Amino acid sequence: MDTDRLFNKSNPFAAIPAWSWIIGLLLILYPSFASDFFTYQIGAYSLLLGTVALSLMMLAGYGGMVSLAQLTVAGLAGYLMAILGDNSVGVMGLGWPWWLAVIVSVFAAAIFSAFIGAISVRTEGIYTIMITLAIAVAFFYFVRQNYTLFNGFTGFAGVEPPTLFGIYWRDPVPFYYLSLAVATGFVGAVLNASRSTFGLSLMAIRDNPRRMRALGYNVAAHRIAAYFMSGIIAGTAGVLLVWFNGRISPGTVGVDVVIDILVIAVVGGLRHPIGPFLGAIAFVLLENFAIDLIDRERFNTVIGLAFLLVVIFSPDGILGLWKRLRPKLRLGKSVPSAAAGTTPTDSHVSESVKEV
Amino acid sequence: MSGFVRKTLVVAAALSISGTAVAQDSIKMGALATLEGAFTVLGEDGMRGVKMALEEFGYEAGGKKIELITGSSDASPDSAVRAARKLVEQDGVPILIGPLSGSEGLAIKDYAKTQPDVTFLNGTSAAQDTTLRAPAENFFRFSTDGAQWMAGLGEYAYNEKGYRKVAVLAEDYSFPYTQVFGFLEPFCRLGGEAPIDARFWVPIGNKDYSSVIAALPDDVDAIYVALGGADAVNFLTQFEQAGGELPLIGGSITVDQSVLGSKGRTRQFVVGTPSAGPVSDTWDDPRWAAFVAAYQKQFPDGFPSPSLFAHGYYINTKAALLALNEVGGDLSDGGKKYREALSNLEFDTPTGMVKLDERREAIADIFLTEVIEGPDGNLLNKTIKVIPQVNQTLGVPYEKFLEYGQVGRENPSCE
């Protein structure tokens, strides 16, 4: 990754490069002091969920389109890996080489995402949410009842990552670095895209689609292109997710998980690509450890309450909490709050999120 | 603020030190059940079973204290593996009891293969292939599988009830497949029929059975129903409202306490339904009576009588504790000796003797039952017959049994 380009003068984060470096260093050194469990199940899993949520953040934060079908896109890529590659269930499993399966899966996921975009871009706010939710639910029921292709309720098991350079890529440490590389790459790509002409026009379309149309921009095409890109992100995360679990079944793409992704993105914050990852870490930690904090029958309440508190006290999620605390802590140069994120203030996102 | 933080840190440090001190003479035991999602009520009863066994041993085995750590899944294989991974890799339990449902069991078996030093005991998951095909060396099932639970029911329906042709209604996943196989295999061998187009597979959590009820053929003698929990209650209510008159044959969790205990008009209607399973509410055996009494005393808010989930988790936990006693709580060799003790374990349960076969699957007694109305208006399962020592291959040699093929929607084909 070209760090010079990422942290150049036009980036507000250039004001605090030390933080980025420290966080980067911490992430790289993390496996050396974390146990296998923390490396794999907490670290890598947070990165994967964060990447799926990143694809939603990109659509919602820059494009103003809240799509609930991002996990479905990831799920399609995961299913395709099991169908095109190898699995141990004895259904499908065409045995393609892993690299071809990965390329086709990710590309198919991106096409699927563009297709979802084509259906939904002419709607706004809650209607987009309804359409994408309908697609997610339909996909869930379809894979659960289709036996010839998706093997129904049981789904697929025994989906293995390749052994490359003598490394088995599901071992905790290699898999963590693989997820970290993918996540960092996509965060960089999204940051870059947000400053490109395309990103700026997407944000302009979010803020005032009518004016952009009057200026001669093809609003629908821009939005569909954004869906395609987010599909690449979600699809790649889906491939990693199926390698992570070694299996995929309708439960993986169920409605509750679809909602989890929205929760992660909202709790983390939709203003900056880092937000979804903060949300994912909080989510995975709570999911794993809430049961130790309290009576086993009540731990889901703890998860719900924690997220409720975050959203009540900071509508911008954990990211917003940090932005709010930073001036008080007087760390580095105080940055004007408007420049704190890479995007202009965005009333549209919080509006559509409220409607959920 | 910082004073508070420091105090908290000191307390936390003190706690962790005392924690390690205790850890020297205690053994952690993980228990995994569905404490969320569609099977929550069943998972809670499973946990009651674990606690009963631990209570019976005073939370001590092999001279060491037993520390129970619980994990929860939502009945999906993914969540079961995640919860198991947390218990094994983070909490460091050397013994794990669970999971509850069929497809979870298949996933945990695969996970067990990656953790050779940890000993896994089943909860109540009853899919056949958890132990039949490609079993894991360190996965033990002291509770029987869904096909074993059906032992005797196919013969009973054909010979005693005189049914010749049945329709099938079941949930669409591994456990009901196993149950349908267990029922149809003897039924069809005797000459019974179950046409493929009269088999209805519904997703878990299905609410509306009107289309299934409308499609039921007229020329069948009975319907074999393998639905669980809320699904069973929904079907029974709707079937009665639709004026259904066909007699029923129940799967193991279709007419168990979690369904019979529900309120509503279905009550009269299910009286006389034959079923089979690993427990029978009314078995007049002192061991079972003592078990029920202990359950009712320990959990006044539980079911009227322990369900097969409490029973399955109880038996597996008890097996874990008995084997710990046998090796004196010594797991220092990665549990090798412990697993050997488990393999050779044979013990008396509330439902008779249990031992394992060479694939670590239980051989145990199965109960053929029929629903009756109890003296105080409760619906109960009356014991018709006890089928002694049913093994996984249902009395057929292993190699021959494999030829029947994997359980599924069309196995056996009954043609």
Interface residues (C-beta under 8 A of the other chain):
Chain A: S35 D36 F37 F38 Y40 Q41 Y141 R144 Q145 Y147 G152 F153 T154 G155 A157 G158 N245 G246 R247 S249 G251 T252 G254 D256 E287 N288 I291 D292 R296 E297 F299 N300
Chain B: L35 E36 E44 M47 I69 T70 G71 S72 D74 A75 S76 P77 D78 S79 V81 R82 R85 K86 E89 Q90 S103 L106 A107 D110 D172 Y173 S174 P203 I204 R409
